[in-house]
Amino acid sequence: MNDTPGWASPGSAPSDGKETGVPRPSAPADDTAPSGTWASEQPPAGQWTPPSPTGAGPTAPPPRPGWNTQPQGPGRGGPPPAAKPGVIPLRPLGVGEILDGAVSTMRAHWRTVLGITLTVSVIAQTAILLIRRYLLPDPPSVDANATGSEALRQLSESLRYSLLDNAPPLLVSMLATIFTTAVLTVVISRSVLGRPVTLSDAWAEARPRLLPLLGLTLLLAVMAAAIMTAGILPGFLIGDTAGVGLAFLGLLAAVAVFAWLTVRFVLAAPALMLERQSIIASMRRSAKLVRGAWWRTFGILALTWVLTVIVALVVGIPFGIVAVGLDDGSLSSFLTEGTSGFGWPYLIVSAIGDVVVATITYPLSAGVMALLYVDQRIRREALDLDLAKAAGLPGFDDRS
């Protein structure tokens, strides 16, 4: 955030390769004694005899108050708890704390979160519904008994229709994700500091970064498409059985490279939003923050993806059953004729289910990415000190 030191561009942060000097203890006032030796005059070694059972012989002096005493009670000898001005404690976070922070943000700022996610989801699903109903061509008929060239022709038409059917929803969903990610990242950054935030405030701060965030998303999408094409295309050009095997191996390699780049650049969006970085600078920033923590980042993202899939299934399956029940004629047509021209009841109920799923999953995904960014900066750059100062906690005031 531009009004807090913790969100400013890190400049000479350790992760940028510009290590700052560490203050060393000053030399003793009396440096006449040679280094590594005792002073010229030291008291003789004390002579101590353990106390005898009968009380004979010298005894040790009673311990002075405060010497070698242990604190009593729970947490004995442990560090003090970390400050927690907002939804997370200001220290390196565990996986559960990152997920809990995302959910806590949804609860603490539910009006703002619900307002943005519900509005964007309704607009996006309405656009997808109208596109599928009026702009897309009718699905091709598939003959299950077709063979030879006719089967290949039907397969080609089905693949082309699938691309046309999925491309507009993917584009609309991408735009909706960009919009919600931009605004929710601002909300989460405020919730870390324990500050209230309204939808108008979040929108005013996120609006100037929408176009750079769109450019970043498009660049990553083009990179992904280029990687997949480079992996599959050689096998398709060969065209025989060996080509199919080569295409499969190329697909596996492309998926591995795509996963590696996805994790490497996953923190680019929070860096672009919160540090006001450019597109390329935010990608470099993400690569530096993820360096040395790729597998941990991958595990957290995989867990988040599993949770979103579970939520989508739990919420989407009941809506799907209701939609099919209200539009049984289209289901019969799909089973007998191979077409899937579902009617308005099915499309409307399915769209409502998608709105509910998006309203829950958008804040979870955006929250995990933003808090993962905060966690990596705390681990690498001691961002917790800047956040505590920005939150106005006692003992963290500005001092020269």
C-alpha positions, -999 to 999 in steps of 0.1 A, spaced: 0 0 0 13 33 -9 6 49 25 25 23 46 62 17 46 58 -21 45 42 -20 11 67 3 -5 91 -11 -31 118 -29 -11 147 -11 -28 178 -26 -12 160 -56 4 181 -87 9 162 -106 -17 172 -81 -43 208 -89 -38 218 -57 -20 228 -68 15 230 -40 40 258 -38 66 252 -54 100 264 -32 129 292 -47 149 300 -42 186 324 -14 192 359 -20 206 364 -19 244 372 15 259 404 1 273 421 -16 244 455 -19 260 449 -56 268 459 -79 240 431 -94 220 418 -128 231 435 -126 266 423 -118 301 431 -85 316 465 -82 334 450 -85 368 422 -110 375 409 -122 409 421 -157 418 399 -186 410 373 -191 437 376 -222 458 344 -239 466 337 -271 485 304 -289 483 285 -288 516 289 -319 537 259 -337 550 268 -329 586 271 -292 580 309 -292 583 329 -273 559 322 -241 540 288 -238 523 278 -221 492 261 -187 495 224 -186 490 214 -177 454 206 -141 448 171 -133 437 167 -136 400 197 -158 395 191 -191 376 154 -189 383 129 -201 357 96 -184 349 67 -203 362 34 -211 344 26 -222 309 49 -212 281 79 -212 304 110 -200 287 93 -195 253 94 -164 232 66 -139 236 37 -142 213 39 -123 180 19 -91 176 -14 -96 157 -30 -63 147 -51 -79 120 -59 -113 106 -24 -128 109 4 -127 135 33 -107 123 58 -135 120 65 -163 95 33 -181 88 23 -217 86 1 -232 60 -29 -233 83 -24 -197 93 -23 -186 57 -56 -203 50 -71 -191 83 -60 -155 74 -78 -157 41 -110 -170 57 -107 -144 86 -105 -116 60 -138 -129 45 -154 -128 79 -139 -95 91 -147 -76 59 -177 -96 46 -196 -66 33 -168 -55 11 -157 -90 0 -193 -101 -7 -201 -69 -25 -172 -72 -49 -173 -110 -55 -211 -112 -58 -213 -83 -82 -185 -95 -104 -198 -131 -104 -233 -121 -114 -221 -99 -143 -196 -126 -155 -221 -155 -153 -248 -134 -171 -223 -126 -199 -213 -163 -202 -250 -174 -203 -259 -149 -230 -228 -158 -251 -235 -195 -249 -272 -190 -257 -270 -165 -286 -235 -163 -300 -221 -198 -301 -231 -222 -329 -252 -253 -323 -232 -283 -312 -225 -308 -339 -242 -342 -341 -221 -372 -332 -227 -406 -347 -214 -433 -324 -213 -458 -353 -192 -436 -376 -158 -450 -387 -128 -440 -408 -127 -405 -423 -162 -398 -410 -152 -404 -375 -122 -382 -379 -143 -354 -393 -168 -356 -364 -139 -356 -339 -124 -325 -356 -158 -307 -355 -162 -317 -318 -128 -303 -309 -134 -271 -328 -168 -266 -311 -152 -273 -277 -127 -246 -283 -154 -221 -294 -176 -231 -265 -149 -227 -238 -129 -197 -251 -155 -170 -243 -162 -183 -208 -125 -185 -201 -120 -149 -213 -149 -136 -192 -137 -156 -162 -101 -143 -166 -114 -107 -166 -135 -114 -135 -106 -129 -117 -84 -99 -126 -110 -75 -112 -116 -94 -80 -79 -101 -74 -71 -64 -77 -97 -52 -53 -94 -82 -28 -56 -78 -26 -61 -42 -13 -87 -55 12 -64 -82 25 -34 -58 28 -56 -36 50 -68 -65 70 -33 -75 78 -28 -41 95 -62 -44 112 -76 -14 94 -112 -10 81 -117 -7 44 -148 0 23 -155 -11 -12 -151 25 -25 -117 28 -9 -105 -6 -22 -117 3 -57 -101 37 -57 -67 21 -47 -70 -8 -71 -83 10 -102 -49 24 -114 -34 -11 -114 -61 -29 -134 -45 -24 -168 -10 -35 -156 -26 -65 -140 -45 -73 -172 -12 -71 -191 5 -94 -167 -23 -119 -169 -23 -118 -207 15 -122 -208 14 -153 -186 -15 -167 -207 5 -163 -239 35 -179 -222 14 -209 -212 -1 -212 -247 34 -210 -263 47 -237 -240 18 -261 -246 20 -255 -284 58 -261 -284 53 -294 -265 24 -308 -286 30 -295 -321 59 -317 -332 40 -348 -324 9 -336 -344 31 -327 -374 45 -363 -376 9 -376 -376 14 -414 -372 16 -436 -341 51 -423 -333 37 -388 -335 10 -396 -310 36 -409 -285 58 -379 -291 29 -355 -286 21 -372 -253 56 -369 -241 57 -333 -252 25 -326 -233 40 -340 -201 71 -319 -205 50 -288 -213 29 -294 -182 60 -297 -160 75 -264 -174 41 -247 -171 38 -258 -134 73 -246 -127 67 -211 -143 33 -208 -126 47 -212 -91 77 -190 -100 55 -161 -110 26 -167 -87 35 -137 -65 38 -113 -94 2 -100 -91 5 -91 -54 39 -74 -61 24 -55 -90 -5 -44 -68 11 -36 -35 46 -25 -45 34 -6 -77 59 -26 -98 58 -28 -135 49 -61 -153 84 -73 -159 97 -60 -125 68 -78 -107 77 -111 -124 113 -107 -114 102 -98 -79 81 -130 -77 110 -151 -89 132 -137 -62 107 -142 -34 99 -178 -45 136 -187 -49 144 -214 -24 108 -220 -14 94 -234 -47 81 -267 -32 65 -250 -2 48 -225 -25 37 -254 -48 23 -273 -19 2 -243 -6 -11 -236 -41 -20 -273 -46 -38 -274 -13 -57 -242 -22 -67 -257 -55 -79 -289 -39 -100 -269 -15 -116 -248 -43 -124 -280 -63 -140 -295 -32 -161 -263 -27 -170 -263 -64 -182 -299 -62 -201 -296 -29 -219 -265 -42 -221 -273 -79 -234 -308 -78 -268 -300 -61 -273 -271 -85 -264 -294 -114 -289 -320 -103 -317 -294 -99 -308 -279 -133 -310 -313 -151 -343 -321 -133 -358 -288 -145 -345 -294 -181 -350 -332 -186 -359 -327 -223 -324 -315 -231 -309 -343 -211 -329 -369 -231 -318 -352 -264 -282 -354 -252 -285 -391 -244 -303 -401 -276 -290 -377 -303 -256 -367 -289 -265 -330 -288 -263 -307 -257 -286 -278 -265 -297 -272 -230 -326 -248 -224 -331 -217 -202 -339 -236 -170 -306 -255 -171 -285 -225 -180 -301 -202 -153 -298 -227 -125 -262 -236 -135 -253 -199 -136 -267 -194 -101 -245 -223 -89 -215 -208 -106 -221 -175 -89 -222 -191 -55 -190 -211 -62 -172 -180 -75 -183 -159 -45 -167 -184 -22 -136 -194 -41 -125 -159 -55 -117 -145 -20 -100 -177 -9 -76 -178 -39 -69 -141 -38 -63 -142 0 -39 -172 -2 -18 -155 -29 -17 -121 -10 -8 -137 24 18 -160 7 34 -129 -6 34 -113 28 48 -144 44 77 -146 19 86 -110 26 84 -115 63 108 -145 60 132 -128 36 130 -91 44 116 -88 80 85 -71 67 68 -78 100 88 -49 115 75 -25 89 39 -38 92 40 -34 130 53 1 126 26 9 100 -1 -6 123 10 18 151 20 -9 176 38 4 207 75 -1 205 77 1 167 76 39 163 99 56 139 134 61 153 165 73 136 
